[in-house]
């Protein structure tokens, strides 16, 4: 059912729903538009409405081929809406759900597009703060790029900042999607441009591997891994591309590349990735004991593993919607909570079919190997002992062999 949005726009059809609001296919004075209508409880927050108006100039000024432009911001009664360019295509999450992982060439081409959009935003002083596959749109009417990738555009600029008002969070809440949150956000520091680089590198990792580097399981465990774990290599990834990923996933924000640098470095990689098939890797499992520690529950209450590792809801019991828009808030973990949990390579990806180090399967394999080696060692010792006995008892001279230094008596 159509509804008016302000005096200039009409929303005709729902395109998707998210935790922050609903996206409609709309019509404006200049033709079709996408209208993101924020939730009524957000629209009734006068402080948020004030911030909404303050952000108007910055958001309307973002113009770039790889950014979904905001045409207008509407404040009308209970309606609070962002009017954006309509992109004819799908989001990156939909493609990832369909294909599981992309070829390195296509993945790098898409991420390079997004990095160029981020570079323009950062130059204008705007930080996105919620970079994830759901917020990357693929223009199906645009020309195909390297690896058959459609042009990628980053959307939802400003939504994270609008929702994250001081009164709503009081510096004790985390705003974002857990799989893509930079360590400094988890530790309660203010988000700067480097958080977008970390999130985008996480997206690249996910496009290549089919899962995020620190995701899976209870949200508390995900947040802790961002702070305590070090990303480990993906089997089969070119070394130069891997080093680029490692730098952008650095725990220290200052160690990461700027968006413009990342875009340029990724473009340089494209010729060497042409024709390379998608990586063949298995995703790490989530251990029940790790889930238990993060959730503070008994083992019988915690599932052994998630069906897939992607963005997970931070609201207990909530089910992600079709857009997987899990942008919401959660308490900032205390330092002692961040200090626990797995470290290093505990969740290392592995070549397809190989068990993960530390997993139940790997431990069982290791036990079998130890038993086999133990049995072999016993057999070897027995064989050596029998050989020594045979050698000494078969000596016709009755004199011990000098090179063995044996004092065994001669056989009668």
Secondary structure, 3 states (H helix, E strand, C coil): CCEEECCCEEEEEEEEECCCEEEEEEEECCEEEEEEEECHHHHCCHHHHHHHHHCHHHHHCCCCCCECCEEEEEEECCEEEEEEECCCEEEHHHHHHHHCCCCHHHHHHHHHHHHHHHHHHHHCCCCCCCCCHHHEEEECCCCCCHHHCCEEEECCCCHHHHHCCHHHHCCCEEEECHHHCCHHHHCCCCCCHHHHHHHHHHHHHHHHHCCCCCCCCCHHHHHHHHHHCCCCCCCCCCHHHHHHHHHHCCCCHHHCCCHHHHHHHHHHHHHHHCCCCCCCEECCCCCHHHHHHHHCCCHHHCCCCCCCCCCCCCCCCCCCCCCCCCCEEEECCCHHHHHCCCCCCCCCCEECCCCCCCCHHHHHHHHHHHHHHHHHHHHHHHHHHHHHHHHHHCCCCCCCCCCCCCCCCCCC
